[in-house]
Structure formats: C-alpha cells, structure tokens
Amino acid sequence: MLETVCVSIAIAALVGAALWNWLLGVVPNKLIIGFMAAFVPFGLVSQMAMGEVIWHLVAFALALVLFIGLFAAGIVGGGGAKLAAAVTLWLPSGWAFTFIGLAIAMIFMIRASEWFLSPEAAKPLARHYATGVAALGSVMMALTIL
C-alpha cells in the first residue's frame, strides 16, 4: 500500500515536470533532485534488498553518463538528460533499460522530424523532449504498480 503511494507521488512529480517543461521550457533542478531523493523512502517502504538498490543505482549511473553525453554533444537539453536519468533510478532493471531504449528512440524521432519540418516547426519538438521523457516515465512507472 505505502509502496503504491510512493510511486503515485513520484508519478505526480513527473507530471509536474512535464507541465513545467511544456509551459516554461525548463525542468527545475530542485524538482529533479526531489524526485531522486524520494527514491530513498520508496526503497525503505518497499523493503528493497541491498542488491536491488545497487542495481537501481547502476542503471541510474549508466543512464546519467549516456544522457549527459547526449547533452554534451548538443543532441538533447540538460533538463531532459537529467530527468531521463532520474526516471531510470525509479524503474526496475528490465524496465529501466527498456525506458532508456525508448527515450533514445524518441531522440531519433525528434531529430528525424527536422528532415521533414522547417527548423522553426521542429524546434519546439526538441525543446519539449523532457515532457516526452516525463510522460513515458509516468506510464512505465504506473505499469509497475498495476
């Protein structure tokens, strides 16, 4: 029961991040840090084994390196990169790597749109990558508690 409450609050934070990004074009660092910090009580409430906690942290670290690398290459924005890594922290191992793959596919779809749209029309798509990451993460997290 408490586990479901924790995940529901995390999903609400992701919805907040999506709205914030959609309306203002940024994802506040405080929101991302709070979202990541909320994983600690979730781990305690769900009585997660230490090995499982380590697996979550490894998946997070891999995602962080990958998405920060994409940010450094100018492919995604910093908010989307940090949010994608933070979502990975919350997902079970198999789901985390599926999420990473889907988040990367989303990048390719956004970049492919630049071939078909004018630069002015394609720019909002790239700007709202974090919104897509938050939406995808919300759906995947909701599926883990069903």
Secondary structure, 3 states (H helix, E strand, C coil): CHHHHHHHHHHHHHHHHHHHHHHHCCCCHHHHHHHHHCHHHHHHHCCCCHHHHHHHHHHHHHHHHHHHHHHHCCCCCHHHHHHHHHHHHHCCHHHHHHHHHHHHHHHHHHHHHHHHCCHHHHHHHHHCHHHHHHHHHHHHHHHHHC
